Amino acid sequence: MAILFIHDESEDSLANYDEGIRRLEAVGEGHPSGRLFHTAARKGQGYLVVDLWESQEAMERFGRILMPILEQLGSPNATPLVLPVHNIIQAD
């Protein structure tokens, strides 16, 4: 079952987001297996991330890689909203 992951990091900084992306790419996780879609938008001084994952397991595997990076960056420990997907409509 697909999973929608929404992470509100409006108390963090875009610089931390950009550095996190660089670090993920450096360890070969810029395009993690099982992530179908990723977007980030400015929110306040920080950002909001929305990911679509093919499964809970894929999301959790990536979380084990991502969380230490966020901790190293001193990112706030915001609790993500994780929801089962009811429907997906893809563009042609």
ChimeraX commands (.cxc) that place a marker at each C-alpha (Angstrom):
marker #1 position 0.00,0.00,0.00 radius 0.5
marker #1 position 1.31,3.45,-0.94 radius 0.5
marker #1 position 2.10,5.86,1.88 radius 0.5
marker #1 position 1.96,9.66,1.91 radius 0.5
marker #1 position 4.58,11.30,4.14 radius 0.5
marker #1 position 4.23,14.96,5.11 radius 0.5
marker #1 position 7.00,16.53,7.16 radius 0.5
marker #1 position 6.56,20.11,8.39 radius 0.5
marker #1 position 9.98,21.65,9.01 radius 0.5
marker #1 position 8.82,25.28,9.07 radius 0.5
marker #1 position 11.06,25.81,12.12 radius 0.5
marker #1 position 14.15,24.58,10.25 radius 0.5
marker #1 position 16.00,26.32,7.39 radius 0.5
marker #1 position 16.18,25.85,3.65 radius 0.5
marker #1 position 19.96,25.71,4.03 radius 0.5
marker #1 position 19.55,22.60,6.22 radius 0.5
marker #1 position 17.21,21.07,3.64 radius 0.5
marker #1 position 19.72,21.71,0.84 radius 0.5
marker #1 position 22.60,20.29,2.92 radius 0.5
marker #1 position 20.51,17.24,3.79 radius 0.5
marker #1 position 19.89,16.60,0.09 radius 0.5
marker #1 position 23.63,16.93,-0.62 radius 0.5
marker #1 position 24.44,14.44,2.13 radius 0.5
marker #1 position 21.83,11.96,0.92 radius 0.5
marker #1 position 23.25,12.17,-2.61 radius 0.5
marker #1 position 26.78,11.68,-1.22 radius 0.5
marker #1 position 25.75,8.35,0.37 radius 0.5
marker #1 position 23.86,7.22,-2.75 radius 0.5
marker #1 position 20.37,7.93,-1.39 radius 0.5
marker #1 position 19.38,10.93,-3.49 radius 0.5
marker #1 position 16.80,8.76,-5.23 radius 0.5
marker #1 position 15.96,6.07,-2.66 radius 0.5
marker #1 position 14.37,2.83,-3.69 radius 0.5
marker #1 position 10.62,2.87,-3.12 radius 0.5
marker #1 position 10.14,6.64,-3.16 radius 0.5
marker #1 position 7.75,7.48,-5.98 radius 0.5
marker #1 position 7.65,11.26,-5.58 radius 0.5
marker #1 position 9.33,14.01,-3.55 radius 0.5
marker #1 position 8.67,17.71,-3.32 radius 0.5
marker #1 position 9.68,20.44,-0.91 radius 0.5
marker #1 position 8.09,23.87,-0.55 radius 0.5
marker #1 position 9.06,26.92,1.47 radius 0.5
marker #1 position 7.01,27.29,4.67 radius 0.5
marker #1 position 7.89,30.16,6.98 radius 0.5
marker #1 position 11.67,30.26,7.21 radius 0.5
marker #1 position 11.80,26.50,6.64 radius 0.5
marker #1 position 10.10,23.98,4.43 radius 0.5
marker #1 position 7.41,21.34,4.03 radius 0.5
marker #1 position 8.27,17.98,2.48 radius 0.5
marker #1 position 5.76,15.67,0.81 radius 0.5
marker #1 position 6.87,12.21,-0.28 radius 0.5
marker #1 position 4.94,9.36,-1.83 radius 0.5
marker #1 position 6.31,5.92,-0.95 radius 0.5
marker #1 position 5.40,2.58,-2.45 radius 0.5
marker #1 position 5.21,1.02,1.02 radius 0.5
marker #1 position 5.64,1.65,4.73 radius 0.5
marker #1 position 8.73,-0.57,4.66 radius 0.5
marker #1 position 10.44,1.51,1.97 radius 0.5
marker #1 position 9.72,4.69,3.90 radius 0.5
marker #1 position 11.05,3.22,7.16 radius 0.5
marker #1 position 14.23,1.97,5.47 radius 0.5
marker #1 position 14.94,5.46,4.18 radius 0.5
marker #1 position 14.12,6.94,7.58 radius 0.5
marker #1 position 16.98,4.93,9.11 radius 0.5
marker #1 position 19.33,6.74,6.70 radius 0.5
marker #1 position 17.69,10.17,6.87 radius 0.5
marker #1 position 17.23,10.59,10.62 radius 0.5
marker #1 position 20.94,10.55,11.56 radius 0.5
marker #1 position 21.58,13.17,8.86 radius 0.5
marker #1 position 18.82,15.42,10.21 radius 0.5
marker #1 position 20.20,14.98,13.73 radius 0.5
marker #1 position 23.71,15.93,12.55 radius 0.5
marker #1 position 22.26,19.09,10.99 radius 0.5
marker #1 position 20.44,19.98,14.20 radius 0.5
marker #1 position 17.06,19.92,12.51 radius 0.5
marker #1 position 14.04,20.13,14.81 radius 0.5
marker #1 position 12.47,16.78,15.61 radius 0.5
marker #1 position 9.06,17.40,14.01 radius 0.5
marker #1 position 6.68,14.45,13.92 radius 0.5
marker #1 position 5.68,13.66,10.32 radius 0.5
marker #1 position 2.14,12.95,9.23 radius 0.5
marker #1 position 2.00,9.50,7.62 radius 0.5
marker #1 position -1.18,8.44,5.80 radius 0.5
marker #1 position -2.23,5.46,3.67 radius 0.5
marker #1 position -2.97,6.56,0.11 radius 0.5
marker #1 position -6.51,6.09,-1.15 radius 0.5
marker #1 position -5.99,7.11,-4.78 radius 0.5
marker #1 position -3.26,8.24,-7.17 radius 0.5
marker #1 position -3.93,10.00,-10.48 radius 0.5
marker #1 position -0.81,10.37,-12.58 radius 0.5
marker #1 position -0.30,12.85,-15.39 radius 0.5
marker #1 position 0.04,11.43,-18.89 radius 0.5
marker link #1:1,2 radius 0.2
marker link #1:2,3 radius 0.2
marker link #1:3,4 radius 0.2
marker link #1:4,5 radius 0.2
marker link #1:5,6 radius 0.2
marker link #1:6,7 radius 0.2
marker link #1:7,8 radius 0.2
marker link #1:8,9 radius 0.2
marker link #1:9,10 radius 0.2
marker link #1:10,11 radius 0.2
marker link #1:11,12 radius 0.2
marker link #1:12,13 radius 0.2
marker link #1:13,14 radius 0.2
marker link #1:14,15 radius 0.2
marker link #1:15,16 radius 0.2
marker link #1:16,17 radius 0.2
marker link #1:17,18 radius 0.2
marker link #1:18,19 radius 0.2
marker link #1:19,20 radius 0.2
marker link #1:20,21 radius 0.2
marker link #1:21,22 radius 0.2
marker link #1:22,23 radius 0.2
marker link #1:23,24 radius 0.2
marker link #1:24,25 radius 0.2
marker link #1:25,26 radius 0.2
marker link #1:26,27 radius 0.2
marker link #1:27,28 radius 0.2
marker link #1:28,29 radius 0.2
marker link #1:29,30 radius 0.2
marker link #1:30,31 radius 0.2
marker link #1:31,32 radius 0.2
marker link #1:32,33 radius 0.2
marker link #1:33,34 radius 0.2
marker link #1:34,35 radius 0.2
marker link #1:35,36 radius 0.2
marker link #1:36,37 radius 0.2
marker link #1:37,38 radius 0.2
marker link #1:38,39 radius 0.2
marker link #1:39,40 radius 0.2
marker link #1:40,41 radius 0.2
marker link #1:41,42 radius 0.2
marker link #1:42,43 radius 0.2
marker link #1:43,44 radius 0.2
marker link #1:44,45 radius 0.2
marker link #1:45,46 radius 0.2
marker link #1:46,47 radius 0.2
marker link #1:47,48 radius 0.2
marker link #1:48,49 radius 0.2
marker link #1:49,50 radius 0.2
marker link #1:50,51 radius 0.2
marker link #1:51,52 radius 0.2
marker link #1:52,53 radius 0.2
marker link #1:53,54 radius 0.2
marker link #1:54,55 radius 0.2
marker link #1:55,56 radius 0.2
marker link #1:56,57 radius 0.2
marker link #1:57,58 radius 0.2
marker link #1:58,59 radius 0.2
marker link #1:59,60 radius 0.2
marker link #1:60,61 radius 0.2
marker link #1:61,62 radius 0.2
marker link #1:62,63 radius 0.2
marker link #1:63,64 radius 0.2
marker link #1:64,65 radius 0.2
marker link #1:65,66 radius 0.2
marker link #1:66,67 radius 0.2
marker link #1:67,68 radius 0.2
marker link #1:68,69 radius 0.2
marker link #1:69,70 radius 0.2
marker link #1:70,71 radius 0.2
marker link #1:71,72 radius 0.2
marker link #1:72,73 radius 0.2
marker link #1:73,74 radius 0.2
marker link #1:74,75 radius 0.2
marker link #1:75,76 radius 0.2
marker link #1:76,77 radius 0.2
marker link #1:77,78 radius 0.2
marker link #1:78,79 radius 0.2
marker link #1:79,80 radius 0.2
marker link #1:80,81 radius 0.2
marker link #1:81,82 radius 0.2
marker link #1:82,83 radius 0.2
marker link #1:83,84 radius 0.2
marker link #1:84,85 radius 0.2
marker link #1:85,86 radius 0.2
marker link #1:86,87 radius 0.2
marker link #1:87,88 radius 0.2
marker link #1:88,89 radius 0.2
marker link #1:89,90 radius 0.2
marker link #1:90,91 radius 0.2
marker link #1:91,92 radius 0.2
view
